[in-house]
């Protein structure tokens, strides 16, 4: 499993920050990227409010994983088992991603 933590911000800032954090963590932990094969992406969300649309939340980390080169294509994500909005966290909004090879 790969655990990657992201802070949620507005979309453009989100992608910029997410890509930076994903690439830095891949380098720090020596992940071989891009990850080959199909994966499950579990995303645990801690947004600032309940106004967030779950499906839109789910697509953001998938897109960021592709933009960061962690996955060749977000179509490798074949399931999102375990993904959920965990709770609201106005002080520390974030997304925790666990990637498991299928």
C-alpha positions in Angstrom: 0.0 0.0 0.0 1.1 3.5 -0.7 -0.2 6.2 1.6 -0.2 9.7 0.2 -1.6 12.8 2.1 -3.0 15.8 0.3 -4.4 19.1 1.5 -7.6 20.1 -0.2 -7.7 23.6 -1.6 -9.4 25.2 -4.6 -9.0 23.0 -7.7 -6.1 24.7 -9.5 -4.2 25.0 -6.2 -5.2 21.5 -5.3 -3.7 20.0 -8.4 -0.5 22.0 -8.1 -0.1 21.0 -4.5 -1.2 17.4 -5.0 1.2 16.8 -7.8 4.1 18.3 -5.9 3.3 16.2 -2.8 2.8 13.0 -4.8 6.0 13.4 -6.7 8.0 14.3 -3.5 6.6 11.3 -1.6 7.3 9.0 -4.5 10.9 10.1 -4.6 11.2 10.1 -0.7 9.9 6.6 -0.4 11.6 5.2 -3.6 8.3 4.2 -5.3 8.7 2.8 -8.7 6.5 5.0 -10.9 4.4 4.9 -12.8 2.7 2.1 -11.0 1.9 -0.6 -13.5 -1.4 -2.5 -13.6 -4.8 -2.0 -12.3 -5.3 -0.5 -8.8 -7.8 0.2 -6.1 -7.7 3.8 -4.9 -9.1 4.3 -1.4 -9.5 8.0 -0.8 -10.3 9.3 2.7 -11.6 12.8 2.6 -11.6 15.5 5.3 -13.1 18.5 3.5 -13.9 21.9 5.0 -17.7 21.4 4.6 -20.4 18.9 3.7 -21.1 20.9 0.6 -18.6 18.9 -1.4 -19.9 16.5 -4.1 -18.5 13.0 -3.3 -18.1 12.0 -7.0 -16.2 15.2 -7.7 -14.0 14.7 -4.6 -13.3 11.2 -5.9 -12.1 12.3 -9.3 -9.7 14.9 -8.0 -7.1 12.5 -6.5 -7.4 10.2 -9.5 -6.6 13.1 -11.8 -3.7 14.2 -9.6 -2.2 10.7 -9.5 -2.1 10.8 -13.3 -0.8 14.3 -13.5 2.0 13.5 -11.0 3.0 10.4 -13.1 2.2 8.0 -10.2 -0.2 6.3 -12.6 0.1 6.2 -16.4 -3.6 6.8 -16.7 -6.4 7.2 -14.1 -8.2 4.4 -16.0 -5.9 2.0 -14.1 -8.2 2.7 -11.1 -10.7 -0.1 -11.3 -12.2 0.3 -7.9 -12.4 2.8 -5.1 -13.3 0.4 -2.2 -13.1 2.1 1.2 -13.3 5.7 -0.1 -15.5 8.0 1.9 -15.9 11.4 3.5 -14.6 10.7 6.9 -15.4 13.9 8.6 -15.3 17.7 8.2 -12.0 19.3 9.2 -12.0 23.1 8.7 -8.5 23.5 10.3 -6.7 20.7 8.4 -8.6 19.7 5.2 -6.9 16.8 3.5 -7.2 13.7 1.4 -5.4 10.4 2.3 -4.9 8.0 -0.6 -4.1 4.4 -0.3 -3.3 2.6 -3.6 -3.4 -1.2 -3.8 -2.5 -3.3 -6.8 -5.3 -5.6 -7.9 
